[in-house]
Amino acid sequence: MHSYQQLSDLSVVMLEAARRGDWDTVTSTERICARVIGDLRQYPDPAPVNDVEHEERMRLLRTILANDAEVRDLAQPWMRELERILQSSKRRPAIPSFR
């Protein structure tokens, strides 16, 4: 349960950073999330939980997914701009050198 809470807390950090446009923090926090998820994957079958723990796990997962969706929505304009910049640099003709 600790890992789910940690991911939920990290998702809040990412969302707040995305709202500020702090994409470096989003990226570094995403790396931490990947490590936590990797740790969770080492235990493929979660331990049995009672109904209260199950509901708490589901609440945390819904929070993580909602925060992730909002981060992605906030990132879309930035990603489109980056794609536009990359595409325009591919289309520029090479500048001949005069040696």
PDB file as gemmi writes it, atoms N, CA and C in Angstrom:
CRYST1    1.000    1.000    1.000  90.00  90.00  90.00 P 1                      
ATOM      1  N   MET A   1       0.831  -1.193   0.000  1.00  0.00           N  
ATOM      2  CA  MET A   1       0.000   0.000   0.000  1.00  0.00           C  
ATOM      3  C   MET A   1       0.877   1.259   0.000  1.00  0.00           C  
ATOM      4  N   HIS A   2       2.048   1.124   0.628  1.00  0.00           N  
ATOM      5  CA  HIS A   2       2.959   2.266   0.693  1.00  0.00           C  
ATOM      6  C   HIS A   2       3.337   2.754  -0.708  1.00  0.00           C  
ATOM      7  N   SER A   3       3.605   1.827  -1.612  1.00  0.00           N  
ATOM      8  CA  SER A   3       4.004   2.212  -2.973  1.00  0.00           C  
ATOM      9  C   SER A   3       2.883   2.945  -3.693  1.00  0.00           C  
ATOM     10  N   TYR A   4       1.640   2.521  -3.487  1.00  0.00           N  
ATOM     11  CA  TYR A   4       0.507   3.206  -4.122  1.00  0.00           C  
ATOM     12  C   TYR A   4       0.376   4.628  -3.577  1.00  0.00           C  
ATOM     13  N   GLN A   5       0.572   4.778  -2.275  1.00  0.00           N  
ATOM     14  CA  GLN A   5       0.508   6.115  -1.680  1.00  0.00           C  
ATOM     15  C   GLN A   5       1.645   6.976  -2.215  1.00  0.00           C  
ATOM     16  N   GLN A   6       2.829   6.384  -2.339  1.00  0.00           N  
ATOM     17  CA  GLN A   6       3.972   7.119  -2.872  1.00  0.00           C  
ATOM     18  C   GLN A   6       3.703   7.575  -4.306  1.00  0.00           C  
ATOM     19  N   LEU A   7       3.151   6.688  -5.129  1.00  0.00           N  
ATOM     20  CA  LEU A   7       2.817   7.068  -6.515  1.00  0.00           C  
ATOM     21  C   LEU A   7       1.767   8.168  -6.547  1.00  0.00           C  
ATOM     22  N   SER A   8       0.792   8.089  -5.665  1.00  0.00           N  
ATOM     23  CA  SER A   8      -0.229   9.130  -5.613  1.00  0.00           C  
ATOM     24  C   SER A   8       0.393  10.473  -5.246  1.00  0.00           C  
ATOM     25  N   ASP A   9       1.264  10.459  -4.245  1.00  0.00           N  
ATOM     26  CA  ASP A   9       1.938  11.704  -3.837  1.00  0.00           C  
ATOM     27  C   ASP A   9       2.797  12.258  -4.973  1.00  0.00           C  
ATOM     28  N   LEU A  10       3.515  11.374  -5.649  1.00  0.00           N  
ATOM     29  CA  LEU A  10       4.345  11.807  -6.773  1.00  0.00           C  
ATOM     30  C   LEU A  10       3.490  12.352  -7.916  1.00  0.00           C  
ATOM     31  N   SER A  11       2.319  11.771  -8.127  1.00  0.00           N  
ATOM     32  CA  SER A  11       1.446  12.261  -9.199  1.00  0.00           C  
ATOM     33  C   SER A  11       0.978  13.683  -8.903  1.00  0.00           C  
ATOM     34  N   VAL A  12       0.806  14.006  -7.631  1.00  0.00           N  
ATOM     35  CA  VAL A  12       0.435  15.372  -7.245  1.00  0.00           C  
ATOM     36  C   VAL A  12       1.600  16.322  -7.536  1.00  0.00           C  
ATOM     37  N   VAL A  13       2.816  15.893  -7.208  1.00  0.00           N  
ATOM     38  CA  VAL A  13       4.005  16.716  -7.493  1.00  0.00           C  
ATOM     39  C   VAL A  13       4.103  16.980  -8.993  1.00  0.00           C  
ATOM     40  N   MET A  14       3.896  15.938  -9.797  1.00  0.00           N  
ATOM     41  CA  MET A  14       3.961  16.095 -11.257  1.00  0.00           C  
ATOM     42  C   MET A  14       2.889  17.047 -11.758  1.00  0.00           C  
ATOM     43  N   LEU A  15       1.679  16.910 -11.235  1.00  0.00           N  
ATOM     44  CA  LEU A  15       0.585  17.767 -11.677  1.00  0.00           C  
ATOM     45  C   LEU A  15       0.856  19.220 -11.322  1.00  0.00           C  
ATOM     46  N   GLU A  16       1.313  19.465 -10.107  1.00  0.00           N  
ATOM     47  CA  GLU A  16       1.612  20.842  -9.711  1.00  0.00           C  
ATOM     48  C   GLU A  16       2.730  21.422 -10.575  1.00  0.00           C  
ATOM     49  N   ALA A  17       3.738  20.619 -10.872  1.00  0.00           N  
ATOM     50  CA  ALA A  17       4.832  21.084 -11.725  1.00  0.00           C  
ATOM     51  C   ALA A  17       4.330  21.365 -13.140  1.00  0.00           C  
ATOM     52  N   ALA A  18       3.474  20.498 -13.667  1.00  0.00           N  
ATOM     53  CA  ALA A  18       2.925  20.707 -15.009  1.00  0.00           C  
ATOM     54  C   ALA A  18       2.088  21.977 -15.054  1.00  0.00           C  
ATOM     55  N   ARG A  19       1.337  22.224 -14.020  1.00  0.00           N  
ATOM     56  CA  ARG A  19       0.525  23.458 -13.972  1.00  0.00           C  
ATOM     57  C   ARG A  19       1.409  24.697 -13.986  1.00  0.00           C  
ATOM     58  N   ARG A  20       2.610  24.600 -13.413  1.00  0.00           N  
ATOM     59  CA  ARG A  20       3.565  25.722 -13.417  1.00  0.00           C  
ATOM     60  C   ARG A  20       4.378  25.777 -14.706  1.00  0.00           C  
ATOM     61  N   GLY A  21       4.274  24.721 -15.511  1.00  0.00           N  
ATOM     62  CA  GLY A  21       5.085  24.644 -16.720  1.00  0.00           C  
ATOM     63  C   GLY A  21       6.510  24.214 -16.428  1.00  0.00           C  
ATOM     64  N   ASP A  22       6.724  23.575 -15.295  1.00  0.00           N  
ATOM     65  CA  ASP A  22       8.048  23.115 -14.882  1.00  0.00           C  
ATOM     66  C   ASP A  22       8.250  21.685 -15.369  1.00  0.00           C  
ATOM     67  N   TRP A  23       8.592  21.555 -16.654  1.00  0.00           N  
ATOM     68  CA  TRP A  23       8.666  20.238 -17.284  1.00  0.00           C  
ATOM     69  C   TRP A  23       9.886  19.451 -16.837  1.00  0.00           C  
ATOM     70  N   ASP A  24      10.918  20.135 -16.347  1.00  0.00           N  
ATOM     71  CA  ASP A  24      12.076  19.417 -15.810  1.00  0.00           C  
ATOM     72  C   ASP A  24      11.671  18.629 -14.560  1.00  0.00           C  
ATOM     73  N   THR A  25      10.877  19.256 -13.695  1.00  0.00           N  
ATOM     74  CA  THR A  25      10.404  18.563 -12.493  1.00  0.00           C  
ATOM     75  C   THR A  25       9.456  17.435 -12.867  1.00  0.00           C  
ATOM     76  N   VAL A  26       8.598  17.664 -13.857  1.00  0.00           N  
ATOM     77  CA  VAL A  26       7.698  16.596 -14.313  1.00  0.00           C  
ATOM     78  C   VAL A  26       8.529  15.397 -14.761  1.00  0.00           C  
ATOM     79  N   THR A  27       9.544  15.652 -15.563  1.00  0.00           N  
ATOM     80  CA  THR A  27      10.376  14.572 -16.096  1.00  0.00           C  
ATOM     81  C   THR A  27      11.132  13.844 -14.989  1.00  0.00           C  
ATOM     82  N   SER A  28      11.730  14.577 -14.072  1.00  0.00           N  
ATOM     83  CA  SER A  28      12.496  13.923 -13.006  1.00  0.00           C  
ATOM     84  C   SER A  28      11.570  13.149 -12.067  1.00  0.00           C  
ATOM     85  N   THR A  29      10.391  13.668 -11.809  1.00  0.00           N  
ATOM     86  CA  THR A  29       9.434  12.960 -10.958  1.00  0.00           C  
ATOM     87  C   THR A  29       8.906  11.720 -11.672  1.00  0.00           C  
ATOM     88  N   GLU A  30       8.742  11.824 -12.979  1.00  0.00           N  
ATOM     89  CA  GLU A  30       8.300  10.667 -13.758  1.00  0.00           C  
ATOM     90  C   GLU A  30       9.321   9.527 -13.659  1.00  0.00           C  
ATOM     91  N   ARG A  31      10.597   9.867 -13.634  1.00  0.00           N  
ATOM     92  CA  ARG A  31      11.642   8.840 -13.481  1.00  0.00           C  
ATOM     93  C   ARG A  31      11.524   8.134 -12.131  1.00  0.00           C  
ATOM     94  N   ILE A  32      11.235   8.901 -11.093  1.00  0.00           N  
ATOM     95  CA  ILE A  32      11.056   8.305  -9.765  1.00  0.00           C  
ATOM     96  C   ILE A  32       9.848   7.371  -9.782  1.00  0.00           C  
ATOM     97  N   CYS A  33       8.768   7.818 -10.433  1.00  0.00           N  
ATOM     98  CA  CYS A  33       7.566   6.976 -10.547  1.00  0.00           C  
ATOM     99  C   CYS A  33       7.901   5.663 -11.251  1.00  0.00           C  
ATOM    100  N   ALA A  34       8.698   5.728 -12.277  1.00  0.00           N  
ATOM    101  CA  ALA A  34       9.068   4.519 -13.023  1.00  0.00           C  
ATOM    102  C   ALA A  34       9.807   3.535 -12.114  1.00  0.00           C  
ATOM    103  N   ARG A  35      10.661   4.057 -11.237  1.00  0.00           N  
ATOM    104  CA  ARG A  35      11.370   3.172 -10.301  1.00  0.00           C  
ATOM    105  C   ARG A  35      10.399   2.528  -9.314  1.00  0.00           C  
ATOM    106  N   VAL A  36       9.444   3.302  -8.799  1.00  0.00           N  
ATOM    107  CA  VAL A  36       8.462   2.762  -7.857  1.00  0.00           C  
ATOM    108  C   VAL A  36       7.612   1.696  -8.550  1.00  0.00           C  
ATOM    109  N   ILE A  37       7.208   1.974  -9.781  1.00  0.00           N  
ATOM    110  CA  ILE A  37       6.420   0.996 -10.543  1.00  0.00           C  
ATOM    111  C   ILE A  37       7.246  -0.256 -10.797  1.00  0.00           C  
ATOM    112  N   GLY A  38       8.523  -0.092 -11.100  1.00  0.00           N  
ATOM    113  CA  GLY A  38       9.405  -1.238 -11.275  1.00  0.00           C  
ATOM    114  C   GLY A  38       9.467  -2.088 -10.011  1.00  0.00           C  
ATOM    115  N   ASP A  39       9.526  -1.422  -8.873  1.00  0.00           N  
ATOM    116  CA  ASP A  39       9.521  -2.148  -7.599  1.00  0.00           C  
ATOM    117  C   ASP A  39       8.212  -2.913  -7.415  1.00  0.00           C  
ATOM    118  N   LEU A  40       7.091  -2.269  -7.763  1.00  0.00           N  
ATOM    119  CA  LEU A  40       5.788  -2.936  -7.645  1.00  0.00           C  
ATOM    120  C   LEU A  40       5.703  -4.166  -8.546  1.00  0.00           C  
ATOM    121  N   ARG A  41       6.310  -4.083  -9.702  1.00  0.00           N  
ATOM    122  CA  ARG A  41       6.264  -5.206 -10.652  1.00  0.00           C  
ATOM    123  C   ARG A  41       7.046  -6.418 -10.166  1.00  0.00           C  
ATOM    124  N   GLN A  42       7.924  -6.211  -9.207  1.00  0.00           N  
ATOM    125  CA  GLN A  42       8.652  -7.343  -8.642  1.00  0.00           C  
ATOM    126  C   GLN A  42       7.734  -8.250  -7.833  1.00  0.00           C  
ATOM    127  N   TYR A  43       6.588  -7.699  -7.453  1.00  0.00           N  
ATOM    128  CA  TYR A  43       5.606  -8.452  -6.676  1.00  0.00           C  
ATOM    129  C   TYR A  43       4.338  -8.565  -7.507  1.00  0.00           C  
ATOM    130  N   PRO A  44       4.295  -9.521  -8.446  1.00  0.00           N  
ATOM    131  CA  PRO A  44       3.199  -9.591  -9.408  1.00  0.00           C  
ATOM    132  C   PRO A  44       1.819  -9.805  -8.783  1.00  0.00           C  
ATOM    133  N   ASP A  45       1.739 -10.514  -7.673  1.00  0.00           N  
ATOM    134  CA  ASP A  45       0.447 -10.752  -7.037  1.00  0.00           C  
ATOM    135  C   ASP A  45       0.381  -9.965  -5.742  1.00  0.00           C  
ATOM    136  N   PRO A  46      -0.419  -8.876  -5.732  1.00  0.00           N  
ATOM    137  CA  PRO A  46      -0.512  -8.102  -4.501  1.00  0.00           C  
ATOM    138  C   PRO A  46      -1.080  -8.974  -3.377  1.00  0.00           C  
ATOM    139  N   ALA A  47      -0.618  -8.668  -2.188  1.00  0.00           N  
ATOM    140  CA  ALA A  47      -1.109  -9.414  -1.032  1.00  0.00           C  
ATOM    141  C   ALA A  47      -2.615  -9.203  -0.889  1.00  0.00           C  
ATOM    142  N   PRO A  48      -3.324 -10.230  -0.425  1.00  0.00           N  
ATOM    143  CA  PRO A  48      -4.767 -10.066  -0.219  1.00  0.00           C  
ATOM    144  C   PRO A  48      -5.031  -8.923   0.773  1.00  0.00           C  
ATOM    145  N   VAL A  49      -6.055  -8.176   0.481  1.00  0.00           N  
ATOM    146  CA  VAL A  49      -6.409  -7.045   1.350  1.00  0.00           C  
ATOM    147  C   VAL A  49      -7.880  -7.136   1.718  1.00  0.00           C  
ATOM    148  N   ASN A  50      -8.219  -6.478   2.823  1.00  0.00           N  
ATOM    149  CA  ASN A  50      -9.626  -6.440   3.198  1.00  0.00           C  
ATOM    150  C   ASN A  50     -10.340  -5.373   2.369  1.00  0.00           C  
ATOM    151  N   ASP A  51     -11.638  -5.276   2.545  1.00  0.00           N  
ATOM    152  CA  ASP A  51     -12.440  -4.336   1.733  1.00  0.00           C  
ATOM    153  C   ASP A  51     -11.994  -2.889   1.893  1.00  0.00           C  
ATOM    154  N   VAL A  52     -11.649  -2.506   3.096  1.00  0.00           N  
ATOM    155  CA  VAL A  52     -11.228  -1.119   3.337  1.00  0.00           C  
ATOM    156  C   VAL A  52      -9.917  -0.834   2.602  1.00  0.00           C  
ATOM    157  N   GLU A  53      -8.963  -1.745   2.696  1.00  0.00           N  
ATOM    158  CA  GLU A  53      -7.686  -1.565   2.003  1.00  0.00           C  
ATOM    159  C   GLU A  53      -7.883  -1.583   0.489  1.00  0.00           C  
ATOM    160  N   HIS A  54      -8.775  -2.446   0.020  1.00  0.00           N  
ATOM    161  CA  HIS A  54      -9.060  -2.505  -1.415  1.00  0.00           C  
ATOM    162  C   HIS A  54      -9.634  -1.169  -1.895  1.00  0.00           C  
ATOM    163  N   GLU A  55     -10.568  -0.622  -1.152  1.00  0.00           N  
ATOM    164  CA  GLU A  55     -11.158   0.674  -1.531  1.00  0.00           C  
ATOM    165  C   GLU A  55     -10.108   1.779  -1.513  1.00  0.00           C  
ATOM    166  N   GLU A  56      -9.216   1.745  -0.539  1.00  0.00           N  
ATOM    167  CA  GLU A  56      -8.161   2.756  -0.471  1.00  0.00           C  
ATOM    168  C   GLU A  56      -7.211   2.619  -1.658  1.00  0.00           C  
ATOM    169  N   ARG A  57      -6.850   1.404  -2.003  1.00  0.00           N  
ATOM    170  CA  ARG A  57      -5.987   1.174  -3.171  1.00  0.00           C  
ATOM    171  C   ARG A  57      -6.671   1.683  -4.437  1.00  0.00           C  
ATOM    172  N   MET A  58      -7.963   1.406  -4.573  1.00  0.00           N  
ATOM    173  CA  MET A  58      -8.704   1.867  -5.759  1.00  0.00           C  
ATOM    174  C   MET A  58      -8.786   3.398  -5.785  1.00  0.00           C  
ATOM    175  N   ARG A  59      -8.978   4.018  -4.624  1.00  0.00           N  
ATOM    176  CA  ARG A  59      -9.020   5.484  -4.554  1.00  0.00           C  
ATOM    177  C   ARG A  59      -7.678   6.068  -4.992  1.00  0.00           C  
ATOM    178  N   LEU A  60      -6.595   5.469  -4.503  1.00  0.00           N  
ATOM    179  CA  LEU A  60      -5.263   5.951  -4.886  1.00  0.00           C  
ATOM    180  C   LEU A  60      -5.034   5.796  -6.388  1.00  0.00           C  
ATOM    181  N   LEU A  61      -5.428   4.660  -6.930  1.00  0.00           N  
ATOM    182  CA  LEU A  61      -5.255   4.435  -8.373  1.00  0.00           C  
ATOM    183  C   LEU A  61      -6.078   5.426  -9.190  1.00  0.00           C  
ATOM    184  N   ARG A  62      -7.301   5.711  -8.758  1.00  0.00           N  
ATOM    185  CA  ARG A  62      -8.124   6.707  -9.477  1.00  0.00           C  
ATOM    186  C   ARG A  62      -7.476   8.085  -9.421  1.00  0.00           C  
ATOM    187  N   THR A  63      -6.917   8.428  -8.269  1.00  0.00           N  
ATOM    188  CA  THR A  63      -6.227   9.721  -8.139  1.00  0.00           C  
ATOM    189  C   THR A  63      -5.020   9.785  -9.067  1.00  0.00           C  
ATOM    190  N   ILE A  64      -4.234   8.720  -9.079  1.00  0.00           N  
ATOM    191  CA  ILE A  64      -3.049   8.665  -9.945  1.00  0.00           C  
ATOM    192  C   ILE A  64      -3.455   8.826 -11.407  1.00  0.00           C  
ATOM    193  N   LEU A  65      -4.480   8.097 -11.819  1.00  0.00           N  
ATOM    194  CA  LEU A  65      -4.925   8.171 -13.221  1.00  0.00           C  
ATOM    195  C   LEU A  65      -5.476   9.544 -13.576  1.00  0.00           C  
ATOM    196  N   ALA A  66      -6.244  10.148 -12.667  1.00  0.00           N  
ATOM    197  CA  ALA A  66      -6.799  11.480 -12.931  1.00  0.00           C  
ATOM    198  C   ALA A  66      -5.678  12.513 -13.033  1.00  0.00           C  
ATOM    199  N   ASN A  67      -4.710  12.438 -12.127  1.00  0.00           N  
ATOM    200  CA  ASN A  67      -3.584  13.387 -12.176  1.00  0.00           C  
ATOM    201  C   ASN A  67      -2.769  13.186 -13.445  1.00  0.00           C  
ATOM    202  N   ASP A  68      -2.539  11.936 -13.807  1.00  0.00           N  
ATOM    203  CA  ASP A  68      -1.795  11.640 -15.027  1.00  0.00           C  
ATOM    204  C   ASP A  68      -2.513  12.196 -16.258  1.00  0.00           C  
ATOM    205  N   ALA A  69      -3.816  12.031 -16.295  1.00  0.00           N  
ATOM    206  CA  ALA A  69      -4.590  12.543 -17.438  1.00  0.00           C  
ATOM    207  C   ALA A  69      -4.464  14.060 -17.535  1.00  0.00           C  
ATOM    208  N   GLU A  70      -4.518  14.737 -16.391  1.00  0.00           N  
ATOM    209  CA  GLU A  70      -4.406  16.198 -16.434  1.00  0.00           C  
ATOM    210  C   GLU A  70      -2.994  16.632 -16.844  1.00  0.00           C  
ATOM    211  N   VAL A  71      -1.978  15.920 -16.377  1.00  0.00           N  
ATOM    212  CA  VAL A  71      -0.608  16.239 -16.792  1.00  0.00           C  
ATOM    213  C   VAL A  71      -0.486  16.085 -18.301  1.00  0.00           C  
ATOM    214  N   ARG A  72      -1.044  15.012 -18.842  1.00  0.00           N  
ATOM    215  CA  ARG A  72      -0.992  14.793 -20.296  1.00  0.00           C  
ATOM    216  C   ARG A  72      -1.732  15.901 -21.042  1.00  0.00           C  
ATOM    217  N   ASP A  73      -2.880  16.327 -20.529  1.00  0.00           N  
ATOM    218  CA  ASP A  73      -3.614  17.427 -21.163  1.00  0.00           C  
ATOM    219  C   ASP A  73      -2.779  18.707 -21.156  1.00  0.00           C  
ATOM    220  N   LEU A  74      -2.103  18.963 -20.041  1.00  0.00           N  
ATOM    221  CA  LEU A  74      -1.272  20.163 -19.952  1.00  0.00           C  
ATOM    222  C   LEU A  74      -0.048  20.059 -20.859  1.00  0.00           C  
ATOM    223  N   ALA A  75       0.447  18.839 -21.054  1.00  0.00           N  
ATOM    224  CA  ALA A  75       1.647  18.649 -21.874  1.00  0.00           C  
ATOM    225  C   ALA A  75       1.350  18.706 -23.364  1.00  0.00           C  
ATOM    226  N   GLN A  76       0.124  18.465 -23.769  1.00  0.00           N  
ATOM    227  CA  GLN A  76      -0.194  18.400 -25.199  1.00  0.00           C  
ATOM    228  C   GLN A  76       0.223  19.653 -25.968  1.00  0.00           C  
ATOM    229  N   PRO A  77      -0.113  20.861 -25.522  1.00  0.00           N  
ATOM    230  CA  PRO A  77       0.329  22.038 -26.293  1.00  0.00           C  
ATOM    231  C   PRO A  77       1.846  22.121 -26.384  1.00  0.00           C  
ATOM    232  N   TRP A  78       2.532  21.798 -25.309  1.00  0.00           N  
ATOM    233  CA  TRP A  78       3.983  21.830 -25.300  1.00  0.00           C  
ATOM    234  C   TRP A  78       4.542  20.799 -26.272  1.00  0.00           C  
ATOM    235  N   MET A  79       3.962  19.602 -26.272  1.00  0.00           N  
ATOM    236  CA  MET A  79       4.422  18.544 -27.165  1.00  0.00           C  
ATOM    237  C   MET A  79       4.153  18.912 -28.631  1.00  0.00           C  
ATOM    238  N   ARG A  80       2.995  19.514 -28.905  1.00  0.00           N  
ATOM    239  CA  ARG A  80       2.702  19.940 -30.275  1.00  0.00           C  
ATOM    240  C   ARG A  80       3.692  21.003 -30.738  1.00  0.00           C  
ATOM    241  N   GLU A  81       4.037  21.935 -29.852  1.00  0.00           N  
ATOM    242  CA  GLU A  81       5.004  22.972 -30.204  1.00  0.00           C  
ATOM    243  C   GLU A  81       6.373  22.356 -30.469  1.00  0.00           C  
ATOM    244  N   LEU A  82       6.781  21.418 -29.638  1.00  0.00           N  
ATOM    245  CA  LEU A  82       8.052  20.737 -29.849  1.00  0.00           C  
ATOM    246  C   LEU A  82       8.045  19.993 -31.180  1.00  0.00           C  
ATOM    247  N   GLU A  83       6.959  19.318 -31.483  1.00  0.00           N  
ATOM    248  CA  GLU A  83       6.847  18.601 -32.756  1.00  0.00           C  
ATOM    249  C   GLU A  83       6.936  19.575 -33.931  1.00  0.00           C  
ATOM    250  N   ARG A  84       6.271  20.731 -33.814  1.00  0.00           N  
ATOM    251  CA  ARG A  84       6.301  21.741 -34.871  1.00  0.00           C  
ATOM    252  C   ARG A  84       7.731  22.239 -35.077  1.00  0.00           C  
ATOM    253  N   ILE A  85       8.453  22.473 -33.984  1.00  0.00           N  
ATOM    254  CA  ILE A  85       9.834  22.952 -34.081  1.00  0.00           C  
ATOM    255  C   ILE A  85      10.709  21.901 -34.757  1.00  0.00           C  
ATOM    256  N   LEU A  86      10.539  20.656 -34.350  1.00  0.00           N  
ATOM    257  CA  LEU A  86      11.340  19.585 -34.939  1.00  0.00           C  
ATOM    258  C   LEU A  86      11.028  19.408 -36.419  1.00  0.00           C  
ATOM    259  N   GLN A  87       9.762  19.493 -36.779  1.00  0.00           N  
ATOM    260  CA  GLN A  87       9.381  19.356 -38.184  1.00  0.00           C  
ATOM    261  C   GLN A  87       9.931  20.504 -39.016  1.00  0.00           C  
ATOM    262  N   SER A  88       9.874  21.715 -38.485  1.00  0.00           N  
ATOM    263  CA  SER A  88      10.369  22.857 -39.265  1.00  0.00           C  
ATOM    264  C   SER A  88      11.881  22.772 -39.438  1.00  0.00           C  
ATOM    265  N   SER A  89      12.593  22.233 -38.450  1.00  0.00           N  
ATOM    266  CA  SER A  89      14.046  22.124 -38.611  1.00  0.00           C  
ATOM    267  C   SER A  89      14.397  21.050 -39.634  1.00  0.00           C  
ATOM    268  N   LYS A  90      13.553  20.042 -39.799  1.00  0.00           N  
ATOM    269  CA  LYS A  90      13.797  19.010 -40.814  1.00  0.00           C  
ATOM    270  C   LYS A  90      13.575  19.557 -42.215  1.00  0.00           C  
ATOM    271  N   ARG A  91      12.664  20.496 -42.346  1.00  0.00           N  
ATOM    272  CA  ARG A  91      12.321  21.026 -43.664  1.00  0.00           C  
ATOM    273  C   ARG A  91      13.258  22.121 -44.138  1.00  0.00           C  
ATOM    274  N   ARG A  92      14.014  22.706 -43.227  1.00  0.00           N  
ATOM    275  CA  ARG A  92      14.931  23.770 -43.638  1.00  0.00           C  
ATOM    276  C   ARG A  92      15.997  23.226 -44.556  1.00  0.00           C  
ATOM    277  N   PRO A  93      16.229  23.909 -45.645  1.00  0.00           N  
ATOM    278  CA  PRO A  93      17.317  23.455 -46.515  1.00  0.00           C  
ATOM    279  C   PRO A  93      18.655  23.696 -45.846  1.00  0.00           C  
ATOM    280  N   ALA A  94      19.577  22.842 -46.157  1.00  0.00           N  
ATOM    281  CA  ALA A  94      20.924  23.015 -45.620  1.00  0.00           C  
ATOM    282  C   ALA A  94      21.530  24.284 -46.190  1.00  0.00           C  
ATOM    283  N   ILE A  95      22.221  25.003 -45.352  1.00  0.00           N  
ATOM    284  CA  ILE A  95      22.877  26.230 -45.799  1.00  0.00           C  
ATOM    285  C   ILE A  95      24.229  25.846 -46.380  1.00  0.00           C  
ATOM    286  N   PRO A  96      24.434  26.192 -47.654  1.00  0.00           N  
ATOM    287  CA  PRO A  96      25.715  25.805 -48.265  1.00  0.00           C  
ATOM    288  C   PRO A  96      26.867  26.559 -47.621  1.00  0.00           C  
ATOM    289  N   SER A  97      27.964  25.898 -47.496  1.00  0.00           N  
ATOM    290  CA  SER A  97      29.138  26.581 -46.959  1.00  0.00           C  
ATOM    291  C   SER A  97      29.991  27.014 -48.133  1.00  0.00           C  
ATOM    292  N   PHE A  98      30.518  28.192 -48.030  1.00  0.00           N  
ATOM    293  CA  PHE A  98      31.362  28.755 -49.080  1.00  0.00           C  
ATOM    294  C   PHE A  98      32.791  28.765 -48.576  1.00  0.00           C  
ATOM    295  N   ARG A  99      33.522  27.764 -48.956  1.00  0.00           N  
ATOM    296  CA  ARG A  99      34.919  27.684 -48.509  1.00  0.00           C  
ATOM    297  C   ARG A  99      35.838  27.967 -49.653  1.00  0.00           C  
TER     298      ARG A  99                                                      
END                                                                             
